[in-house]
Amino acid sequence: MAKQSLFKEFLGFVKEEKKWWMIPLVTILIVVGFLMVFASSSPLAPFLYPLF
């Protein structure tokens, strides 16, 4: 529930302040974060390290 309200609050902020450029930035940061977590706990880690 908290994640959903945080997401709604973020979208409300973006919409109200007209900061649409933040959406791709936040999306890329989340994807990179998931890749880093996946790379550290996966047997495929040696193949993901060259991406960084």
mmCIF file of the N, C-alpha and C atoms, coordinates in Angstrom:
data_MODEL
# 
_entry.id   MODEL 
# 
loop_
_atom_site.group_PDB 
_atom_site.id 
_atom_site.type_symbol 
_atom_site.label_atom_id 
_atom_site.label_alt_id 
_atom_site.label_comp_id 
_atom_site.label_asym_id 
_atom_site.label_entity_id 
_atom_site.label_seq_id 
_atom_site.pdbx_PDB_ins_code 
_atom_site.Cartn_x 
_atom_site.Cartn_y 
_atom_site.Cartn_z 
_atom_site.occupancy 
_atom_site.B_iso_or_equiv 
_atom_site.pdbx_formal_charge 
_atom_site.auth_seq_id 
_atom_site.auth_comp_id 
_atom_site.auth_asym_id 
_atom_site.auth_atom_id 
_atom_site.pdbx_PDB_model_num 
ATOM 1   N N  . MET A 1 1  ? 0.829  -1.195  0.000   1.00 0.00 ? 1  MET A N  1 
ATOM 2   C CA . MET A 1 1  ? 0.000  0.000   0.000   1.00 0.00 ? 1  MET A CA 1 
ATOM 3   C C  . MET A 1 1  ? 0.872  1.257   0.000   1.00 0.00 ? 1  MET A C  1 
ATOM 4   N N  . ALA A 1 2  ? 1.955  1.244   0.770   1.00 0.00 ? 2  ALA A N  1 
ATOM 5   C CA . ALA A 1 2  ? 2.819  2.425   0.847   1.00 0.00 ? 2  ALA A CA 1 
ATOM 6   C C  . ALA A 1 2  ? 3.489  2.690   -0.494  1.00 0.00 ? 2  ALA A C  1 
ATOM 7   N N  . LYS A 1 3  ? 3.886  1.633   -1.196  1.00 0.00 ? 3  LYS A N  1 
ATOM 8   C CA . LYS A 1 3  ? 4.526  1.816   -2.495  1.00 0.00 ? 3  LYS A CA 1 
ATOM 9   C C  . LYS A 1 3  ? 3.556  2.450   -3.479  1.00 0.00 ? 3  LYS A C  1 
ATOM 10  N N  . GLN A 1 4  ? 2.319  2.047   -3.438  1.00 0.00 ? 4  GLN A N  1 
ATOM 11  C CA . GLN A 1 4  ? 1.336  2.592   -4.364  1.00 0.00 ? 4  GLN A CA 1 
ATOM 12  C C  . GLN A 1 4  ? 1.101  4.075   -4.078  1.00 0.00 ? 4  GLN A C  1 
ATOM 13  N N  . SER A 1 5  ? 1.022  4.456   -2.834  1.00 0.00 ? 5  SER A N  1 
ATOM 14  C CA . SER A 1 5  ? 0.809  5.861   -2.519  1.00 0.00 ? 5  SER A CA 1 
ATOM 15  C C  . SER A 1 5  ? 2.051  6.683   -2.866  1.00 0.00 ? 5  SER A C  1 
ATOM 16  N N  . LEU A 1 6  ? 3.237  6.117   -2.695  1.00 0.00 ? 6  LEU A N  1 
ATOM 17  C CA . LEU A 1 6  ? 4.461  6.807   -3.081  1.00 0.00 ? 6  LEU A CA 1 
ATOM 18  C C  . LEU A 1 6  ? 4.485  7.032   -4.588  1.00 0.00 ? 6  LEU A C  1 
ATOM 19  N N  . PHE A 1 7  ? 4.092  6.020   -5.330  1.00 0.00 ? 7  PHE A N  1 
ATOM 20  C CA . PHE A 1 7  ? 4.032  6.129   -6.792  1.00 0.00 ? 7  PHE A CA 1 
ATOM 21  C C  . PHE A 1 7  ? 3.019  7.187   -7.212  1.00 0.00 ? 7  PHE A C  1 
ATOM 22  N N  . LYS A 1 8  ? 1.852  7.173   -6.586  1.00 0.00 ? 8  LYS A N  1 
ATOM 23  C CA . LYS A 1 8  ? 0.828  8.169   -6.910  1.00 0.00 ? 8  LYS A CA 1 
ATOM 24  C C  . LYS A 1 8  ? 1.298  9.577   -6.544  1.00 0.00 ? 8  LYS A C  1 
ATOM 25  N N  . GLU A 1 9  ? 1.972  9.697   -5.422  1.00 0.00 ? 9  GLU A N  1 
ATOM 26  C CA . GLU A 1 9  ? 2.481  10.997  -5.005  1.00 0.00 ? 9  GLU A CA 1 
ATOM 27  C C  . GLU A 1 9  ? 3.537  11.507  -5.993  1.00 0.00 ? 9  GLU A C  1 
ATOM 28  N N  . PHE A 1 10 ? 4.407  10.613  -6.441  1.00 0.00 ? 10 PHE A N  1 
ATOM 29  C CA . PHE A 1 10 ? 5.428  10.989  -7.426  1.00 0.00 ? 10 PHE A CA 1 
ATOM 30  C C  . PHE A 1 10 ? 4.778  11.447  -8.729  1.00 0.00 ? 10 PHE A C  1 
ATOM 31  N N  . LEU A 1 11 ? 3.792  10.698  -9.206  1.00 0.00 ? 11 LEU A N  1 
ATOM 32  C CA . LEU A 1 11 ? 3.113  11.094  -10.442 1.00 0.00 ? 11 LEU A CA 1 
ATOM 33  C C  . LEU A 1 11 ? 2.367  12.415  -10.268 1.00 0.00 ? 11 LEU A C  1 
ATOM 34  N N  . GLY A 1 12 ? 1.768  12.633  -9.110  1.00 0.00 ? 12 GLY A N  1 
ATOM 35  C CA . GLY A 1 12 ? 1.105  13.908  -8.841  1.00 0.00 ? 12 GLY A CA 1 
ATOM 36  C C  . GLY A 1 12 ? 2.088  15.070  -8.852  1.00 0.00 ? 12 GLY A C  1 
ATOM 37  N N  . PHE A 1 13 ? 3.261  14.850  -8.271  1.00 0.00 ? 13 PHE A N  1 
ATOM 38  C CA . PHE A 1 13 ? 4.298  15.884  -8.270  1.00 0.00 ? 13 PHE A CA 1 
ATOM 39  C C  . PHE A 1 13 ? 4.755  16.193  -9.686  1.00 0.00 ? 13 PHE A C  1 
ATOM 40  N N  . VAL A 1 14 ? 5.008  15.148  -10.473 1.00 0.00 ? 14 VAL A N  1 
ATOM 41  C CA . VAL A 1 14 ? 5.465  15.333  -11.859 1.00 0.00 ? 14 VAL A CA 1 
ATOM 42  C C  . VAL A 1 14 ? 4.413  16.088  -12.667 1.00 0.00 ? 14 VAL A C  1 
ATOM 43  N N  . LYS A 1 15 ? 3.173  15.724  -12.474 1.00 0.00 ? 15 LYS A N  1 
ATOM 44  C CA . LYS A 1 15 ? 2.087  16.347  -13.222 1.00 0.00 ? 15 LYS A CA 1 
ATOM 45  C C  . LYS A 1 15 ? 1.906  17.815  -12.828 1.00 0.00 ? 15 LYS A C  1 
ATOM 46  N N  . GLU A 1 16 ? 1.965  18.077  -11.527 1.00 0.00 ? 16 GLU A N  1 
ATOM 47  C CA . GLU A 1 16 ? 1.727  19.439  -11.040 1.00 0.00 ? 16 GLU A CA 1 
ATOM 48  C C  . GLU A 1 16 ? 2.889  20.375  -11.369 1.00 0.00 ? 16 GLU A C  1 
ATOM 49  N N  . GLU A 1 17 ? 4.117  19.886  -11.230 1.00 0.00 ? 17 GLU A N  1 
ATOM 50  C CA . GLU A 1 17 ? 5.292  20.728  -11.432 1.00 0.00 ? 17 GLU A CA 1 
ATOM 51  C C  . GLU A 1 17 ? 5.815  20.699  -12.873 1.00 0.00 ? 17 GLU A C  1 
ATOM 52  N N  . LYS A 1 18 ? 5.188  19.898  -13.737 1.00 0.00 ? 18 LYS A N  1 
ATOM 53  C CA . LYS A 1 18 ? 5.580  19.784  -15.146 1.00 0.00 ? 18 LYS A CA 1 
ATOM 54  C C  . LYS A 1 18 ? 7.040  19.352  -15.300 1.00 0.00 ? 18 LYS A C  1 
ATOM 55  N N  . LYS A 1 19 ? 7.435  18.385  -14.518 1.00 0.00 ? 19 LYS A N  1 
ATOM 56  C CA . LYS A 1 19 ? 8.799  17.854  -14.574 1.00 0.00 ? 19 LYS A CA 1 
ATOM 57  C C  . LYS A 1 19 ? 8.771  16.460  -15.196 1.00 0.00 ? 19 LYS A C  1 
ATOM 58  N N  . TRP A 1 20 ? 8.331  16.395  -16.444 1.00 0.00 ? 20 TRP A N  1 
ATOM 59  C CA . TRP A 1 20 ? 8.176  15.112  -17.127 1.00 0.00 ? 20 TRP A CA 1 
ATOM 60  C C  . TRP A 1 20 ? 9.510  14.419  -17.385 1.00 0.00 ? 20 TRP A C  1 
ATOM 61  N N  . TRP A 1 21 ? 10.598 15.156  -17.381 1.00 0.00 ? 21 TRP A N  1 
ATOM 62  C CA . TRP A 1 21 ? 11.906 14.566  -17.623 1.00 0.00 ? 21 TRP A CA 1 
ATOM 63  C C  . TRP A 1 21 ? 12.329 13.634  -16.489 1.00 0.00 ? 21 TRP A C  1 
ATOM 64  N N  . MET A 1 22 ? 11.680 13.725  -15.336 1.00 0.00 ? 22 MET A N  1 
ATOM 65  C CA . MET A 1 22 ? 12.056 12.888  -14.202 1.00 0.00 ? 22 MET A CA 1 
ATOM 66  C C  . MET A 1 22 ? 11.614 11.433  -14.370 1.00 0.00 ? 22 MET A C  1 
ATOM 67  N N  . ILE A 1 23 ? 10.571 11.189  -15.156 1.00 0.00 ? 23 ILE A N  1 
ATOM 68  C CA . ILE A 1 23 ? 10.046 9.827   -15.302 1.00 0.00 ? 23 ILE A CA 1 
ATOM 69  C C  . ILE A 1 23 ? 11.081 8.886   -15.928 1.00 0.00 ? 23 ILE A C  1 
ATOM 70  N N  . PRO A 1 24 ? 11.696 9.234   -17.066 1.00 0.00 ? 24 PRO A N  1 
ATOM 71  C CA . PRO A 1 24 ? 12.715 8.319   -17.610 1.00 0.00 ? 24 PRO A CA 1 
ATOM 72  C C  . PRO A 1 24 ? 13.932 8.182   -16.698 1.00 0.00 ? 24 PRO A C  1 
ATOM 73  N N  . LEU A 1 25 ? 14.310 9.261   -16.024 1.00 0.00 ? 25 LEU A N  1 
ATOM 74  C CA . LEU A 1 25 ? 15.456 9.215   -15.121 1.00 0.00 ? 25 LEU A CA 1 
ATOM 75  C C  . LEU A 1 25 ? 15.213 8.238   -13.974 1.00 0.00 ? 25 LEU A C  1 
ATOM 76  N N  . VAL A 1 26 ? 14.066 8.330   -13.344 1.00 0.00 ? 26 VAL A N  1 
ATOM 77  C CA . VAL A 1 26 ? 13.731 7.441   -12.227 1.00 0.00 ? 26 VAL A CA 1 
ATOM 78  C C  . VAL A 1 26 ? 13.610 5.997   -12.720 1.00 0.00 ? 26 VAL A C  1 
ATOM 79  N N  . THR A 1 27 ? 13.024 5.808   -13.892 1.00 0.00 ? 27 THR A N  1 
ATOM 80  C CA . THR A 1 27 ? 12.890 4.460   -14.454 1.00 0.00 ? 27 THR A CA 1 
ATOM 81  C C  . THR A 1 27 ? 14.252 3.829   -14.699 1.00 0.00 ? 27 THR A C  1 
ATOM 82  N N  . ILE A 1 28 ? 15.179 4.582   -15.273 1.00 0.00 ? 28 ILE A N  1 
ATOM 83  C CA . ILE A 1 28 ? 16.522 4.058   -15.535 1.00 0.00 ? 28 ILE A CA 1 
ATOM 84  C C  . ILE A 1 28 ? 17.236 3.741   -14.230 1.00 0.00 ? 28 ILE A C  1 
ATOM 85  N N  . LEU A 1 29 ? 17.091 4.596   -13.228 1.00 0.00 ? 29 LEU A N  1 
ATOM 86  C CA . LEU A 1 29 ? 17.723 4.327   -11.938 1.00 0.00 ? 29 LEU A CA 1 
ATOM 87  C C  . LEU A 1 29 ? 17.174 3.055   -11.289 1.00 0.00 ? 29 LEU A C  1 
ATOM 88  N N  . ILE A 1 30 ? 15.881 2.830   -11.408 1.00 0.00 ? 30 ILE A N  1 
ATOM 89  C CA . ILE A 1 30 ? 15.284 1.614   -10.843 1.00 0.00 ? 30 ILE A CA 1 
ATOM 90  C C  . ILE A 1 30 ? 15.786 0.377   -11.580 1.00 0.00 ? 30 ILE A C  1 
ATOM 91  N N  . VAL A 1 31 ? 15.851 0.437   -12.904 1.00 0.00 ? 31 VAL A N  1 
ATOM 92  C CA . VAL A 1 31 ? 16.333 -0.703  -13.695 1.00 0.00 ? 31 VAL A CA 1 
ATOM 93  C C  . VAL A 1 31 ? 17.793 -1.012  -13.366 1.00 0.00 ? 31 VAL A C  1 
ATOM 94  N N  . VAL A 1 32 ? 18.635 0.009   -13.267 1.00 0.00 ? 32 VAL A N  1 
ATOM 95  C CA . VAL A 1 32 ? 20.043 -0.206  -12.920 1.00 0.00 ? 32 VAL A CA 1 
ATOM 96  C C  . VAL A 1 32 ? 20.162 -0.795  -11.517 1.00 0.00 ? 32 VAL A C  1 
ATOM 97  N N  . GLY A 1 33 ? 19.339 -0.331  -10.595 1.00 0.00 ? 33 GLY A N  1 
ATOM 98  C CA . GLY A 1 33 ? 19.350 -0.886  -9.249  1.00 0.00 ? 33 GLY A CA 1 
ATOM 99  C C  . GLY A 1 33 ? 18.984 -2.364  -9.231  1.00 0.00 ? 33 GLY A C  1 
ATOM 100 N N  . PHE A 1 34 ? 17.954 -2.733  -9.989  1.00 0.00 ? 34 PHE A N  1 
ATOM 101 C CA . PHE A 1 34 ? 17.580 -4.150  -10.068 1.00 0.00 ? 34 PHE A CA 1 
ATOM 102 C C  . PHE A 1 34 ? 18.687 -4.977  -10.721 1.00 0.00 ? 34 PHE A C  1 
ATOM 103 N N  . LEU A 1 35 ? 19.330 -4.441  -11.746 1.00 0.00 ? 35 LEU A N  1 
ATOM 104 C CA . LEU A 1 35 ? 20.439 -5.161  -12.369 1.00 0.00 ? 35 LEU A CA 1 
ATOM 105 C C  . LEU A 1 35 ? 21.590 -5.368  -11.397 1.00 0.00 ? 35 LEU A C  1 
ATOM 106 N N  . MET A 1 36 ? 21.875 -4.373  -10.588 1.00 0.00 ? 36 MET A N  1 
ATOM 107 C CA . MET A 1 36 ? 22.959 -4.514  -9.618  1.00 0.00 ? 36 MET A CA 1 
ATOM 108 C C  . MET A 1 36 ? 22.629 -5.560  -8.559  1.00 0.00 ? 36 MET A C  1 
ATOM 109 N N  . VAL A 1 37 ? 21.393 -5.576  -8.093  1.00 0.00 ? 37 VAL A N  1 
ATOM 110 C CA . VAL A 1 37 ? 20.984 -6.579  -7.107  1.00 0.00 ? 37 VAL A CA 1 
ATOM 111 C C  . VAL A 1 37 ? 21.014 -7.965  -7.741  1.00 0.00 ? 37 VAL A C  1 
ATOM 112 N N  . PHE A 1 38 ? 20.515 -8.075  -8.963  1.00 0.00 ? 38 PHE A N  1 
ATOM 113 C CA . PHE A 1 38 ? 20.508 -9.360  -9.658  1.00 0.00 ? 38 PHE A CA 1 
ATOM 114 C C  . PHE A 1 38 ? 21.926 -9.838  -9.937  1.00 0.00 ? 38 PHE A C  1 
ATOM 115 N N  . ALA A 1 39 ? 22.811 -8.916  -10.303 1.00 0.00 ? 39 ALA A N  1 
ATOM 116 C CA . ALA A 1 39 ? 24.186 -9.277  -10.625 1.00 0.00 ? 39 ALA A CA 1 
ATOM 117 C C  . ALA A 1 39 ? 24.943 -9.773  -9.403  1.00 0.00 ? 39 ALA A C  1 
ATOM 118 N N  . SER A 1 40 ? 24.612 -9.264  -8.230  1.00 0.00 ? 40 SER A N  1 
ATOM 119 C CA . SER A 1 40 ? 25.345 -9.670  -7.039  1.00 0.00 ? 40 SER A CA 1 
ATOM 120 C C  . SER A 1 40 ? 24.871 -11.005 -6.480  1.00 0.00 ? 40 SER A C  1 
ATOM 121 N N  . SER A 1 41 ? 23.680 -11.460 -6.872  1.00 0.00 ? 41 SER A N  1 
ATOM 122 C CA . SER A 1 41 ? 23.146 -12.685 -6.284  1.00 0.00 ? 41 SER A CA 1 
ATOM 123 C C  . SER A 1 41 ? 22.810 -13.735 -7.334  1.00 0.00 ? 41 SER A C  1 
ATOM 124 N N  . SER A 1 42 ? 23.472 -13.679 -8.461  1.00 0.00 ? 42 SER A N  1 
ATOM 125 C CA . SER A 1 42 ? 23.130 -14.591 -9.541  1.00 0.00 ? 42 SER A CA 1 
ATOM 126 C C  . SER A 1 42 ? 24.371 -15.314 -10.049 1.00 0.00 ? 42 SER A C  1 
ATOM 127 N N  . PRO A 1 43 ? 24.201 -16.538 -10.527 1.00 0.00 ? 43 PRO A N  1 
ATOM 128 C CA . PRO A 1 43 ? 25.335 -17.214 -11.157 1.00 0.00 ? 43 PRO A CA 1 
ATOM 129 C C  . PRO A 1 43 ? 25.697 -16.578 -12.500 1.00 0.00 ? 43 PRO A C  1 
ATOM 130 N N  . LEU A 1 44 ? 24.846 -15.718 -13.004 1.00 0.00 ? 44 LEU A N  1 
ATOM 131 C CA . LEU A 1 44 ? 25.128 -15.010 -14.260 1.00 0.00 ? 44 LEU A CA 1 
ATOM 132 C C  . LEU A 1 44 ? 25.907 -13.725 -14.031 1.00 0.00 ? 44 LEU A C  1 
ATOM 133 N N  . ALA A 1 45 ? 26.341 -13.485 -12.808 1.00 0.00 ? 45 ALA A N  1 
ATOM 134 C CA . ALA A 1 45 ? 27.018 -12.239 -12.457 1.00 0.00 ? 45 ALA A CA 1 
ATOM 135 C C  . ALA A 1 45 ? 28.215 -11.923 -13.350 1.00 0.00 ? 45 ALA A C  1 
ATOM 136 N N  . PRO A 1 46 ? 29.083 -12.881 -13.673 1.00 0.00 ? 46 PRO A N  1 
ATOM 137 C CA . PRO A 1 46 ? 30.233 -12.524 -14.526 1.00 0.00 ? 46 PRO A CA 1 
ATOM 138 C C  . PRO A 1 46 ? 29.811 -12.001 -15.911 1.00 0.00 ? 46 PRO A C  1 
ATOM 139 N N  . PHE A 1 47 ? 28.633 -12.364 -16.356 1.00 0.00 ? 47 PHE A N  1 
ATOM 140 C CA . PHE A 1 47 ? 28.176 -11.905 -17.661 1.00 0.00 ? 47 PHE A CA 1 
ATOM 141 C C  . PHE A 1 47 ? 27.517 -10.526 -17.582 1.00 0.00 ? 47 PHE A C  1 
ATOM 142 N N  . LEU A 1 48 ? 27.053 -10.135 -16.393 1.00 0.00 ? 48 LEU A N  1 
ATOM 143 C CA . LEU A 1 48 ? 26.412 -8.835  -16.226 1.00 0.00 ? 48 LEU A CA 1 
ATOM 144 C C  . LEU A 1 48 ? 27.412 -7.732  -15.867 1.00 0.00 ? 48 LEU A C  1 
ATOM 145 N N  . TYR A 1 49 ? 28.546 -8.088  -15.288 1.00 0.00 ? 49 TYR A N  1 
ATOM 146 C CA . TYR A 1 49 ? 29.514 -7.083  -14.874 1.00 0.00 ? 49 TYR A CA 1 
ATOM 147 C C  . TYR A 1 49 ? 30.020 -6.205  -16.015 1.00 0.00 ? 49 TYR A C  1 
ATOM 148 N N  . PRO A 1 50 ? 30.219 -6.725  -17.220 1.00 0.00 ? 50 PRO A N  1 
ATOM 149 C CA . PRO A 1 50 ? 30.677 -5.827  -18.301 1.00 0.00 ? 50 PRO A CA 1 
ATOM 150 C C  . PRO A 1 50 ? 29.679 -4.731  -18.645 1.00 0.00 ? 50 PRO A C  1 
ATOM 151 N N  . LEU A 1 51 ? 28.417 -4.863  -18.266 1.00 0.00 ? 51 LEU A N  1 
ATOM 152 C CA . LEU A 1 51 ? 27.439 -3.821  -18.528 1.00 0.00 ? 51 LEU A CA 1 
ATOM 153 C C  . LEU A 1 51 ? 27.715 -2.575  -17.707 1.00 0.00 ? 51 LEU A C  1 
ATOM 154 N N  . PHE A 1 52 ? 28.407 -2.737  -16.584 1.00 0.00 ? 52 PHE A N  1 
ATOM 155 C CA . PHE A 1 52 ? 28.686 -1.601  -15.714 1.00 0.00 ? 52 PHE A CA 1 
ATOM 156 C C  . PHE A 1 52 ? 30.101 -1.194  -15.911 1.00 0.00 ? 52 PHE A C  1 
# 
